[in-house]
Amino acid sequence: MIVVVGAGVAGLTAVERLATAGAPVTLLTAGNFGADAISAGNTALAQGGIAAALGPDDSALLHFGDTMLAGAGLVDPAAAEVLTTEGAERVRELLSAGFPADTDAQGKLTFGLEAAHRRARILHAGEDSTGAALSDFLTNRVQQLADDGRVHIIEKAWLTELVVANGRISGVCYTCPTGIQRLATDTVIMATGGYAGLFPTTSSSFASTGHGLLAAARAGAVVADMEFLQFHPTALAKTGDLLSEAVRGAGAVLRDPTGYQFLKEYHTDAELAPRDVVSRASFAVMEAFDSDAVFLDATVIEDRYGSGTLARRFPQLTVMLETHGIDWTRQYVPVAPAAHYCMGGVATDSYARTSIPGLLAAGELASTGVHGANRLASNSLLEGLVFGARAAETAQSFHKDGAWQVGPSLQALMDTAGHVDSCGRGMTKHTRLADLQRLIGKHLGLTRGHEGLVTLLSALDTITHPAADLLRIMATAALARTESRGGHWRADYPNPDPRQNRRTAWRLATTLTNLAQEQDVQRIKENASNVNV
């Protein structure tokens, strides 16, 4: 039996591929399947669309080039080639299966333009509701397979541990309404998403707390690129509600508190510069004006294309802003950078294999190297489609023959991985998430520095929180990279360093120094009921 954990685009794609091929598959989802935000995660929140080289003036080579450039020198070329070539194929398959992509009056696909893309290649569905449309589409297909008995779905199943025996996956433990359960399996595909939900201001799902990544790290999996976190430049100030990149692609501009269009001073592409550039520029302006926001001016879209354009092109955003009392056809929208996407995750090769035989990872949870130091806009849903399918293919092969040979890029990360000690040695107090978020925002946010990172690492030694080990890995990686690159900005090292033009990898110390953690794991093993599906 193959177990898939997570019901976002990567997990659902893997489940459908496996079930259609006749493989025995069980899906674990933390929420009610297809019925709540916990189940859908960040996939349902994605507004911008799916990047794919399908237009007559586009090519996979051009898409590859844009992906490489946005990644600030750290993109794995082999992974980027897979993403951009197979990505177009996966999207064509999706369209052939009936995915309701937006079209013009003649029935031809329409493509949006987003930052750092040289072509308009962003496929949408329901205008600014692409993620929700994709989530619904894939959920319905998997539900049909479940109704036919080809998929077993376990709802409200929160992963607590990956069980490893003799260096290989042997099962998963999870909590559910009936208690702690253990599921025996030799093949697991992890697709539990990222960890940007830990940050004080975020556009991510509240469920994106990195619990799956932490389970993998505690099981011994190598993680990589943990210092790189993408901040989306246009989230509604103080709330984190996302305003899609597509709004700027349609012509909206960013202004400082005086009304000046400041981005043209920072990059030749101005509003269409890579996200890390726009976020840092916005942060600099906010600091200069002692302001908690810059301002998104979308009135220029109405002026250019006529009254009603914003409501037609961005219906969900229009409604969201109205609930906050903002009429963006007449008013500027206060926006600020918010934690949005994790480039770091469980290190994989281009076939979704991790450093633990039997464990595969796909989607935002995985660090394939395809995003480098900064993800290109709208490559995330595409990544889930491509590497979710690849994970399914690899899982089937491993389930049959047990062979596990990782690719050279992953092997290199495994050979050079540093070690991070587990947190909680002092354990003087339990820390609430809100208090932890203040530490994160202050020391691990958009701008970082040596003193702040050391302070954070010291604080993590004296607190108890499920996310502490994950944050220790992030802070250690951020401290080790003494340069600024992509989604990692060091105020004390503001320039990129060519000598650090390489990915970094880490292992969490395998010996748990935290007695409470040891007791938790032992209790899970003793109390778990073995479930064979």
LUMTI-872412 format. One record per residue (C-alpha): residue in one letter; residue number from 1; x, y, z. Coordinates in Angstrom, 1 decimal. Each point is the difference from the previous one (the first is absolute). Layout:
N
MIPA   type   seq       c1       c2       c3
MIPA      A   NUM        X        Y        Z
...
This chain:
533
MIPA   type   seq       c1       c2       c3
MIPA      M     1      0.0      0.0      0.0
MIPA      I     2      1.2      3.5     -0.9
MIPA      V     3     -0.9      2.8      2.5
MIPA      V     4     -0.4      3.6     -1.2
MIPA      V     5     -0.1      2.7      2.7
MIPA      G     6     -1.6      3.3     -1.1
MIPA      A     7     -2.9      1.0     -2.2
MIPA      G     8      1.4      3.0     -1.9
MIPA      V     9      0.8     -0.1     -3.7
MIPA      A    10      3.1     -2.2      0.4
MIPA      G    11     -1.6     -2.5      2.2
MIPA      L    12     -3.2     -0.2     -2.0
MIPA      T    13      1.9     -0.3     -3.3
MIPA      A    14      2.1     -2.9      1.5
MIPA      V    15     -3.1     -1.8      1.3
MIPA      E    16     -1.9      0.3     -3.3
MIPA      R    17      3.1     -1.4     -1.9
MIPA      L    18      0.4     -2.9      2.4
MIPA      A    19     -3.6     -1.0      0.1
MIPA      T    20     -0.4      0.3     -3.8
MIPA      A    21      3.0     -2.3     -0.4
MIPA      G    22     -1.6     -2.5      2.3
MIPA      A    23      2.4      0.5      3.0
MIPA      P    24     -1.4     -0.4      3.5
MIPA      V    25     -0.1      3.5      1.5
MIPA      T    26     -1.1      1.6      3.3
MIPA      L    27     -0.4      3.7      0.3
MIPA      L    28      0.5      1.7      3.4
MIPA      T    29     -1.4      3.5      0.3
MIPA      A    30      0.0      2.2      3.1
MIPA      G    31     -3.5      1.4     -0.6
MIPA      N    32     -3.3     -1.1     -1.5
MIPA      F    33      0.9     -1.0     -3.5
MIPA      G    34     -1.0      2.7     -2.5
MIPA      A    35     -2.1      1.7      2.6
MIPA      D    36      2.2      2.3      2.0
MIPA      A    37      3.1      2.2     -0.2
MIPA      I    38      2.2     -2.4      1.9
MIPA      S    39     -0.5     -2.6     -2.7
MIPA      A    40      0.5      2.3     -2.9
MIPA      G    41      2.9      2.0      1.5
MIPA      N    42      1.8      2.5     -2.2
MIPA      T    43     -1.1     -1.5     -3.3
MIPA      A    44     -3.6      1.4      0.5
MIPA      L    45      1.5      3.5      0.9
MIPA      A    46      2.1      0.4     -3.2
MIPA      Q    47     -1.4      2.9     -2.1
MIPA      G    48      2.5      0.6     -2.7
MIPA      G    49     -0.3     -3.2     -2.1
MIPA      I    50      2.2     -2.7     -1.5
MIPA      A    51      3.1      1.0     -2.0
MIPA      A    52      0.4     -2.1     -3.1
MIPA      A    53      1.5      0.5     -3.4
MIPA      L    54     -3.1     -0.5     -2.1
MIPA      G    55     -0.3      3.3     -2.0
MIPA      P    56      1.0      0.3     -3.6
MIPA      D    57      2.8      2.4      0.8
MIPA      D    58      1.3     -2.1      2.9
MIPA      S    59      2.2     -3.0      0.6
MIPA      A    60      1.2     -2.2      2.8
MIPA      L    61      3.5      1.4     -0.6
MIPA      L    62     -1.2      3.6      0.7
MIPA      H    63     -1.8     -1.2      3.1
MIPA      F    64      3.1     -1.8      1.1
MIPA      G    65      2.1      3.1     -0.5
MIPA      D    66     -2.4      2.1      2.1
MIPA      T    67     -0.1     -2.6      2.8
MIPA      M    68      3.8     -0.1      0.0
MIPA      L    69      0.3      3.8      0.2
MIPA      A    70     -2.5      0.4      2.8
MIPA      G    71      1.8     -2.6      2.1
MIPA      A    72      3.0      2.3      0.5
MIPA      G    73      2.7     -2.5     -1.0
MIPA      L    74     -1.2     -3.0      2.1
MIPA      V    75     -2.5     -1.8     -2.3
MIPA      D    76      0.9     -3.6     -0.8
MIPA      P    77     -0.1      0.1     -3.8
MIPA      A    78     -1.1     -3.6     -0.3
MIPA      A    79     -3.0      0.6      2.3
MIPA      A    80     -0.9      3.2     -1.9
MIPA      E    81      0.1     -1.9     -3.3
MIPA      V    82     -2.4     -2.6      1.4
MIPA      L    83     -2.3      2.6      1.3
MIPA      T    84     -0.3      2.1     -3.2
MIPA      T    85     -0.1     -2.9     -2.5
MIPA      E    86     -2.2     -2.5      1.8
MIPA      G    87     -2.0      2.9      1.5
MIPA      A    88     -1.4      0.9     -3.4
MIPA      E    89     -0.9     -3.7     -0.5
MIPA      R    90     -1.7     -0.3      3.4
MIPA      V    91     -2.1      3.2     -0.7
MIPA      R    92     -1.1     -1.3     -3.4
MIPA      E    93     -1.1     -3.2      1.7
MIPA      L    94     -1.9      2.0      2.6
MIPA      L    95     -1.8      2.0     -2.7
MIPA      S    96     -0.8     -3.2     -1.9
MIPA      A    97     -1.6     -1.4      3.1
MIPA      G    98     -2.3      3.0      0.2
MIPA      F    99      1.7      2.5      2.2
MIPA      P   100     -2.0      3.2     -0.4
MIPA      A   101      2.7      2.4     -1.0
MIPA      D   102     -1.0      3.6     -1.0
MIPA      T   103     -0.4      0.6     -3.8
MIPA      D   104     -0.8      3.0     -2.2
MIPA      A   105     -3.2      0.4     -2.1
MIPA      Q   106      1.4     -2.3     -2.7
MIPA      G   107      0.7     -2.7      2.5
MIPA      K   108      3.8      0.4      0.0
MIPA      L   109      2.0     -0.2      3.3
MIPA      T   110      0.8      3.4      1.5
MIPA      F   111      3.4      0.5      1.7
MIPA      G   112      0.9      2.6      2.6
MIPA      L   113      3.4      1.7      0.5
MIPA      E   114      1.8     -0.1      3.3
MIPA      A   115      3.2      1.3      1.5
MIPA      A   116      3.3     -1.3     -1.5
MIPA      H   117     -1.8     -1.9     -2.9
MIPA      R   118      1.0      1.1     -3.5
MIPA      R   119     -3.2     -1.3     -1.4
MIPA      A   120     -3.7      0.0      1.0
MIPA      R   121     -0.2     -3.7      1.1
MIPA      I   122     -2.1      0.0      3.1
MIPA      L   123     -3.1     -2.2     -0.4
MIPA      H   124     -3.0      0.9      2.1
MIPA      A   125     -3.3     -1.5      1.0
MIPA      G   126     -2.7      2.2      1.5
MIPA      E   127      2.3      3.0     -0.5
MIPA      D   128      1.6      0.4      3.5
MIPA      S   129     -1.3     -3.4      1.3
MIPA      T   130      2.3     -2.4     -1.8
MIPA      G   131      1.2     -1.8      3.1
MIPA      A   132     -3.5     -0.6      1.2
MIPA      A   133     -1.1     -1.2     -3.4
MIPA      L   134      3.0     -2.4     -0.2
MIPA      S   135     -0.6     -1.3      3.5
MIPA      D   136     -3.6     -0.7     -0.7
MIPA      F   137      0.7     -1.6     -3.4
MIPA      L   138      2.6     -2.4      1.4
MIPA      T   139     -2.0     -0.7      3.2
MIPA      N   140     -3.0     -1.0     -2.0
MIPA      R   141      2.1     -2.4     -2.1
MIPA      V   142      1.6     -1.6      3.0
MIPA      Q   143     -3.4     -0.2      1.7
MIPA      Q   144     -1.4     -1.9     -3.0
MIPA      L   145      3.0     -2.5      0.3
MIPA      A   146     -0.8     -0.4      3.7
MIPA      D   147     -3.6     -0.6     -0.7
MIPA      D   148      1.1     -2.8     -2.4
MIPA      G   149      2.1     -1.5      2.7
MIPA      R   150      3.3      0.8     -1.6
MIPA      V   151      1.1      2.5      2.7
MIPA      H   152     -0.3     -0.2      3.8
MIPA      I   153     -0.3      3.4      1.6
MIPA      I   154      0.6      0.6      3.7
MIPA      E   155     -1.2      3.4      1.2
MIPA      K   156      1.0      2.1      3.0
MIPA      A   157      3.3     -1.9      0.0
MIPA      W   158      2.8      2.2      1.4
MIPA      L   159      3.4     -1.5     -0.7
MIPA      T   160      2.2     -0.3      3.1
MIPA      E   161      2.8     -2.3     -1.0
MIPA      L   162      1.7     -1.8     -2.9
MIPA      V   163      1.1     -3.4      1.2
MIPA      V   164      3.4     -1.1     -1.3
MIPA      A   165      1.4     -3.5      0.5
MIPA      N   166      3.4     -1.1     -1.3
MIPA      G   167      0.4      3.3     -1.7
MIPA      R   168     -3.2     -0.3     -2.1
MIPA      I   169     -3.6      1.1      0.4
MIPA      S   170     -2.1     -2.5      1.8
MIPA      G   171     -3.1      2.0      1.0
MIPA      V   172     -1.7      3.2      1.0
MIPA      C   173     -1.6      1.0      3.3
MIPA      Y   174     -2.9      2.5      0.1
MIPA      T   175     -2.6      1.3      2.4
MIPA      C   176     -3.7      0.0     -0.9
MIPA      P   177     -3.3      0.2      1.9
MIPA      T   178      0.4     -3.7      1.0
MIPA      G   179      3.5      0.6      1.5
MIPA      I   180      3.5     -0.8     -1.1
MIPA      Q   181      0.3     -2.4     -3.0
MIPA      R   182      2.9     -1.6     -1.7
MIPA      L   183     -0.2     -0.9     -3.7
MIPA      A   184      2.5     -2.6     -1.3
MIPA      T   185      1.5      0.8     -3.4
MIPA      D   186      3.4      0.0     -1.8
MIPA      T   187     -0.8      2.9     -2.3
MIPA      V   188     -1.2      3.5      1.0
MIPA      I   189     -0.5      3.1     -2.1
MIPA      M   190      0.1      3.2      2.1
MIPA      A   191     -1.9      3.0     -1.4
MIPA      T   192     -0.9      1.9      3.2
MIPA      G   193      1.0      3.5     -1.2
MIPA      G   194      2.3      2.7      1.4
MIPA      Y   195      0.5      1.9      3.2
MIPA      A   196     -0.7      3.6     -0.8
MIPA      G   197     -3.1     -0.2      2.2
MIPA      L   198      2.4      0.3      3.0
MIPA      F   199      0.8      3.6     -0.8
MIPA      P   200     -1.9      2.9      1.6
MIPA      T   201     -1.2      1.4     -3.3
MIPA      T   202     -0.6     -2.6     -2.7
MIPA      S   203     -2.1     -0.7     -3.1
MIPA      S   204      0.3     -3.7      0.7
MIPA      S   205     -2.6     -2.3      1.5
MIPA      F   206     -0.1     -0.1      3.8
MIPA      A   207      0.6     -3.7     -0.4
MIPA      S   208      3.4      0.5     -1.7
MIPA      T   209      2.1     -0.5      3.1
MIPA      G   210      2.6     -2.4     -1.3
MIPA      H   211     -1.1     -3.0      2.0
MIPA      G   212      0.7     -2.4     -2.9
MIPA      L   213      3.4      1.5     -0.6
MIPA      L   214      0.9     -0.3      3.7
MIPA      A   215     -1.2     -3.7      0.1
MIPA      A   216      2.3     -0.7     -3.0
MIPA      A   217      3.0      1.8      1.6
MIPA      R   218     -0.5     -1.8      3.3
MIPA      A   219      0.0     -3.3     -1.9
MIPA      G   220      3.4      0.9     -1.4
MIPA      A   221     -0.8      1.5     -3.4
MIPA      V   222      2.4      2.7     -1.4
MIPA      V   223     -1.6      3.4     -0.4
MIPA      A   224      1.3      2.8     -2.3
MIPA      D   225     -0.4      3.7     -0.8
MIPA      M   226     -1.5      0.7      3.3
MIPA      E   227      1.2      3.6      0.1
MIPA      F   228     -2.0      1.0     -3.0
MIPA      L   229     -3.6      1.2      0.6
MIPA      Q   230     -1.9      2.0     -2.6
MIPA      F   231     -1.9      3.0      1.2
MIPA      H   232     -2.8      1.0     -2.3
MIPA      P   233      0.2      3.8     -0.5
MIPA      T   234     -3.7      0.7     -0.1
MIPA      A   235     -2.0     -1.3      2.9
MIPA      L   236     -2.6      2.2      1.7
MIPA      A   237      1.8      1.8      2.8
MIPA      K   238     -0.4     -1.6      3.4
MIPA      T   239     -2.3     -2.9     -1.2
MIPA      G   240      2.2     -1.8     -2.5
MIPA      D   241     -2.9     -0.4     -2.5
MIPA      L   242      1.7     -0.5     -3.4
MIPA      L   243     -0.3      2.3     -2.9
MIPA      S   244      1.1     -2.0     -3.0
MIPA      E   245      3.1      0.7     -2.1
MIPA      A   246     -2.4      0.1     -2.9
MIPA      V   247     -1.3      3.4      1.2
MIPA      R   248      3.4      1.5     -0.7
MIPA      G   249      0.2     -2.0     -3.2
MIPA      A   250     -3.3      1.7     -1.1
MIPA      G   251      1.6      3.4      0.6
MIPA      A   252     -0.3      0.9      3.7
MIPA      V   253      2.9      1.9      1.5
MIPA      L   254      1.5      0.4      3.5
MIPA      R   255      0.2      3.5      1.5
MIPA      D   256      1.7      1.4      3.1
MIPA      P   257     -2.0      2.1      2.6
MIPA      T   258      0.6      3.1     -2.2
MIPA      G   259     -1.5     -1.7     -3.1
MIPA      Y   260      3.3     -0.6     -1.7
MIPA      Q   261      0.5     -3.1     -2.1
MIPA      F   262      3.2     -1.2      1.7
MIPA      L   263      0.8     -3.3     -1.6
MIPA      K   264      1.4      1.5     -3.2
MIPA      E   265      2.9      1.2      2.3
MIPA      Y   266      0.8     -3.6      1.0
MIPA      H   267     -0.3     -2.1     -3.1
MIPA      T   268     -0.4      0.5     -3.8
MIPA      D   269     -3.1     -2.2      0.1
MIPA      A   270     -1.6      2.0      2.8
MIPA      E   271     -3.3     -1.7      1.0
MIPA      L   272      0.9     -3.1     -1.9
MIPA      A   273      3.4     -0.5      1.7
MIPA      P   274      0.5     -3.3      1.9
MIPA      R   275     -1.9     -0.2      3.3
MIPA      D   276      3.1      0.2      2.2
MIPA      V   277      1.0      3.3     -1.6
MIPA      V   278     -3.5      1.5      0.3
MIPA      S   279     -0.3     -1.1      3.6
MIPA      R   280      3.3      1.4      1.1
MIPA      A   281     -0.7      3.3     -1.8
MIPA      S   282     -3.4      0.2      1.7
MIPA      F   283      1.7     -0.7      3.4
MIPA      A   284      2.6      2.8     -0.7
MIPA      V   285     -2.7      2.5     -0.8
MIPA      M   286     -2.0     -1.0      3.1
MIPA      E   287      3.0      0.5      2.2
MIPA      A   288      0.9      3.4     -1.7
MIPA      F   289     -3.6      1.3      0.7
MIPA      D   290     -0.4     -1.8      3.3
MIPA      S   291     -3.1     -1.5     -1.5
MIPA      D   292     -1.7     -3.4      0.3
MIPA      A   293     -0.9     -0.2     -3.6
MIPA      V   294      0.6      1.2     -3.6
MIPA      F   295     -3.0      0.4     -2.3
MIPA      L   296     -1.2     -2.1     -3.0
MIPA      D   297     -1.7      2.2     -2.6
MIPA      A   298     -2.4     -2.0     -2.1
MIPA      T   299     -2.1      3.0     -1.0
MIPA      V   300      2.3      0.2     -3.1
MIPA      I   301     -1.5     -3.3     -1.2
MIPA      E   302     -3.5      1.5      0.2
MIPA      D   303      1.2      3.1     -1.8
MIPA      R   304      1.7     -1.9     -2.7
MIPA      Y   305     -2.6     -2.8     -0.7
MIPA      G   306     -3.3      1.5      1.2
MIPA      S   307     -2.3     -0.1      3.0
MIPA      G   308     -0.6     -3.5      1.3
MIPA      T   309      3.2     -1.4     -1.1
MIPA      L   310      1.3     -0.8      3.5
MIPA      A   311     -3.2     -1.7      1.1
MIPA      R   312      0.0     -2.1     -3.2
MIPA      R   313      3.7     -0.9      0.0
MIPA      F   314      0.4     -0.4      3.8
MIPA      P   315     -3.4     -0.8      1.5
MIPA      Q   316      1.2     -1.7      3.1
MIPA      L   317      2.5      2.8      0.8
MIPA      T   318     -2.7      2.6     -0.6
MIPA      V   319     -2.3     -1.7      2.6
MIPA      M   320      2.9     -0.5      2.5
MIPA      L   321      0.9      3.7     -0.2
MIPA      E   322     -3.6      1.0      0.4
MIPA      T   323     -0.2     -1.9      3.2
MIPA      H   324      2.8      2.2      1.3
MIPA      G   325     -1.7      3.1     -1.2
MIPA      I   326      2.3      0.6     -3.0
MIPA      D   327     -1.3      1.0     -3.4
MIPA      W   328      3.1     -0.6     -2.1
MIPA      T   329     -1.6      1.5     -3.1
MIPA      R   330      0.4      3.4      1.8
MIPA      Q   331      2.4     -0.6      2.9
MIPA      Y   332      3.6     -1.2      0.4
MIPA      V   333      0.4     -3.2      1.9
MIPA      P   334      2.4     -0.1      2.9
MIPA      V   335      2.3     -3.0     -0.5
MIPA      A   336      3.2     -1.5      1.6
MIPA      P   337      2.2     -3.0     -0.6
MIPA      A   338     -1.3     -3.2      1.7
MIPA      A   339      1.5     -3.5      0.4
MIPA      H   340     -1.3     -1.9     -3.0
MIPA      Y   341      2.0     -3.0     -1.2
MIPA      C   342      2.8     -2.3      1.2
MIPA      M   343      2.8     -0.8     -2.4
MIPA      G   344      1.5     -2.2      2.7
MIPA      G   345     -1.3     -3.5      0.9
MIPA      V   346      0.8     -3.6     -0.1
MIPA      A   347      2.8     -0.5     -2.5
MIPA      T   348     -0.9     -2.1     -3.0
MIPA      D   349      1.4     -1.0     -3.3
MIPA      S   350     -2.0      0.6     -3.3
MIPA      Y   351     -2.0     -3.2      0.6
MIPA      A   352     -1.2      1.1      3.4
MIPA      R   353      2.3     -2.4      1.9
MIPA      T   354      1.3      1.2      3.4
MIPA      S   355      3.0     -1.2      2.0
MIPA      I   356     -2.2     -2.7      1.7
MIPA      P   357     -0.9     -3.0     -2.2
MIPA      G   358     -3.7     -0.2     -0.4
MIPA      L   359     -0.6      3.7      0.8
MIPA      L   360     -1.0      2.3     -2.8
MIPA      A   361     -0.9      3.7      0.1
MIPA      A   362     -1.7      2.3     -2.4
MIPA      G   363     -1.5      3.5     -0.1
MIPA      E   364      1.0      2.8      2.4
MIPA      L   365      1.2     -2.5      2.6
MIPA      A   366      2.8     -1.1     -2.4
MIPA      S   367      3.2      1.8     -0.8
MIPA      T   368      0.7     -1.2     -3.6
MIPA      G   369      2.2      3.0     -0.8
MIPA      V   370     -2.5      1.1     -2.6
MIPA      H   371     -0.6      3.3      1.6
MIPA      G   372      3.6      0.8      1.1
MIPA      A   373      0.1      3.0      2.4
MIPA      N   374     -3.3      1.5     -1.3
MIPA      R   375     -3.0     -1.7     -1.7
MIPA      L   376     -1.2      1.4     -3.3
MIPA      A   377     -3.7      1.1      0.3
MIPA      S   378     -2.6     -2.7     -0.8
MIPA      N   379      2.5     -2.8     -0.1
MIPA      S   380     -1.4     -1.5      3.2
MIPA      L   381     -3.2     -1.6     -1.3
MIPA      L   382      2.0     -1.2     -3.0
MIPA      E   383      2.6     -1.6      2.4
MIPA      G   384     -2.7     -1.9      1.8
MIPA      L   385     -1.4     -1.4     -3.3
MIPA      V   386      3.5     -1.0     -1.3
MIPA      F   387      1.6     -1.4      3.0
MIPA      G   388     -3.2     -1.5      1.5
MIPA      A   389     -0.1     -2.1     -3.2
MIPA      R   390      3.7     -0.8      0.2
MIPA      A   391     -0.4     -1.1      3.6
MIPA      A   392     -2.8     -2.3     -0.9
MIPA      E   393      2.2     -1.6     -2.8
MIPA      T   394      2.9     -0.4      2.4
MIPA      A   395     -2.1     -1.4      2.8
MIPA      Q   396     -1.5     -2.7     -2.3
MIPA      S   397      3.5     -1.1     -1.1
MIPA      F   398      1.3     -0.1      3.5
MIPA      H   399     -3.0     -1.8      1.3
MIPA      K   400      0.6     -2.8     -2.5
MIPA      D   401      3.8     -0.4      0.1
MIPA      G   402      1.3      1.8      3.1
MIPA      A   403      2.8      1.7     -2.0
MIPA      W   404      1.0      3.5      1.2
MIPA      Q   405      2.8      1.9     -1.7
MIPA      V   406     -0.1      3.7      0.5
MIPA      G   407      1.0      2.5     -2.7
MIPA      P   408      3.4      1.8      0.1
MIPA      S   409     -1.4      3.4      1.2
MIPA      L   410     -1.6     -1.6      3.1
MIPA      Q   411      3.1     -2.2      0.6
MIPA      A   412      2.1      3.2      0.1
MIPA      L   413     -2.3      1.5      2.6
MIPA      M   414      0.1     -3.1      2.1
MIPA      D   415      3.8     -0.1     -0.1
MIPA      T   416      0.3      3.7      1.1
MIPA      A   417     -2.9      0.3      2.4
MIPA      G   418      0.8      1.7      3.3
MIPA      H   419     -1.5     -1.0      3.4
MIPA      V   420     -2.5      2.0      2.1
MIPA      D   421     -0.6     -1.0      3.6
MIPA      S   422     -3.6     -0.5      1.2
MIPA      C   423     -1.5      2.8      2.1
MIPA      G   424     -1.4      0.0      3.4
MIPA      R   425      3.1     -0.8      2.1
MIPA      G   426     -1.0      2.7      2.6
MIPA      M   427     -3.8     -0.4     -0.3
MIPA      T   428     -0.7      2.7      2.6
MIPA      K   429     -3.4      0.9     -1.4
MIPA      H   430     -2.6     -0.7     -2.5
MIPA      T   431     -0.3      2.6     -2.7
MIPA      R   432     -3.3      1.0     -1.7
MIPA      L   433      0.0      0.3     -3.7
MIPA      A   434     -0.7      3.7      0.1
MIPA      D   435      3.1      0.6      2.1
MIPA      L   436      2.1     -2.2     -2.3
MIPA      Q   437     -1.3      1.9     -3.0
MIPA      R   438      1.3      3.2      1.5
MIPA      L   439      3.5     -1.5      0.2
MIPA      I   440     -0.3     -1.3     -3.5
MIPA      G   441     -1.1      3.3     -1.4
MIPA      K   442      2.7      1.9      1.8
MIPA      H   443      3.0     -2.3     -0.8
MIPA      L   444     -0.9     -2.2     -2.9
MIPA      G   445     -2.1      2.3     -2.1
MIPA      L   446      0.6      1.9     -3.2
MIPA      T   447      3.3      1.5      1.4
MIPA      R   448      2.4     -2.0      2.1
MIPA      G   449      3.3      0.5      1.8
MIPA      H   450      2.6     -1.9      2.0
MIPA      E   451     -1.1      1.4      3.4
MIPA      G   452     -3.7     -0.7     -0.5
MIPA      L   453      0.6     -3.5     -1.2
MIPA      V   454      2.2     -0.8      2.9
MIPA      T   455     -2.6      1.4      2.4
MIPA      L   456     -2.7     -2.1     -1.6
MIPA      L   457      2.1     -3.2      0.2
MIPA      S   458      0.7      0.7      3.7
MIPA      A   459     -3.7      0.6      0.6
MIPA      L   460     -0.9     -3.3     -1.7
MIPA      D   461      2.1     -1.9      2.5
MIPA      T   462     -2.2      1.2      2.9
MIPA      I   463     -3.5     -0.6     -1.4
MIPA      T   464     -2.3     -2.9     -0.8
MIPA      H   465     -2.0      0.2     -3.2
MIPA      P   466     -0.6     -2.6     -2.8
MIPA      A   467      1.6      2.4     -2.6
MIPA      A   468      3.1      0.7      1.9
MIPA      D   469      2.2     -2.6     -1.7
MIPA      L   470     -1.1      1.2     -3.4
MIPA      L   471      0.8      3.6      0.9
MIPA      R   472      3.4     -1.0      1.3
MIPA      I   473      0.8     -1.5     -3.4
MIPA      M   474     -1.2      3.2     -1.8
MIPA      A   475      2.0      2.3      2.3
MIPA      T   476      3.1     -2.2     -0.2
MIPA      A   477     -0.2      0.1     -3.8
MIPA      A   478     -0.6      3.7      0.0
MIPA      L   479      3.0      0.6      2.3
MIPA      A   480      2.3     -2.1     -2.2
MIPA      R   481     -0.8      1.8     -3.2
MIPA      T   482      1.9      3.3      0.4
MIPA      E   483     -1.3      1.7     -3.1
MIPA      S   484     -3.3      1.2     -1.4
MIPA      R   485     -1.6     -2.0     -2.8
MIPA      G   486     -3.6     -0.5     -1.1
MIPA      G   487     -2.3     -0.6      3.0
MIPA      H   488      2.8      0.4      2.5
MIPA      W   489      1.0      3.5      0.9
MIPA      R   490      2.8      0.8      2.5
MIPA      A   491      0.2      3.6      1.0
MIPA      D   492      3.6     -0.6      1.1
MIPA      Y   493      0.9     -1.7     -3.3
MIPA      P   494     -2.1      1.9     -2.6
MIPA      N   495      1.7     -1.3     -3.1
MIPA      P   496      0.1     -3.5     -1.7
MIPA      D   497      3.3     -1.9      0.5
MIPA      P   498      1.0     -2.0     -3.1
MIPA      R   499      1.9     -2.4      2.4
MIPA      Q   500     -3.4     -0.9      1.6
MIPA      N   501     -1.7     -0.8     -3.3
MIPA      R   502     -1.0     -3.4      1.2
MIPA      R   503     -2.9     -1.7      1.8
MIPA      T   504      0.3     -1.1      3.6
MIPA      A   505     -1.4     -3.0      1.8
MIPA      W   506     -0.6     -1.1      3.6
MIPA      R   507     -0.8     -2.9      2.2
MIPA      L   508     -1.8      0.3      3.3
MIPA      A   509      2.0     -1.8      2.7
MIPA      T   510     -1.3     -3.5      0.1
MIPA      T   511      0.5     -0.3      3.8
MIPA      L   512     -2.9      1.8      1.7
MIPA      T   513      1.3      2.0      2.9
MIPA      N   514     -3.4      1.1      1.0
MIPA      L   515     -1.4     -2.6      2.5
MIPA      A   516     -3.5      1.1     -0.7
MIPA      Q   517      0.4     -0.7     -3.7
MIPA      E   518      1.4     -3.5      0.8
MIPA      Q   519     -3.0     -0.7      2.2
MIPA      D   520     -2.4      1.3     -2.7
MIPA      V   521      1.5     -2.4     -2.6
MIPA      Q   522     -0.1     -2.9      2.4
MIPA      R   523     -3.6      0.6      0.9
MIPA      I   524     -1.0      0.2     -3.6
MIPA      K   525      1.7     -3.4     -0.7
MIPA      E   526     -1.5     -1.6      3.1
MIPA      N   527     -3.6      1.3     -0.5
MIPA      A   528     -0.3     -0.2     -3.7
MIPA      S   529     -2.3     -2.5     -1.6
MIPA      N   530      1.4     -1.7     -3.0
MIPA      V   531     -2.3      0.7     -3.0
MIPA      N   532      0.4     -2.0     -3.3
MIPA      V   533     -2.0      1.4     -2.8
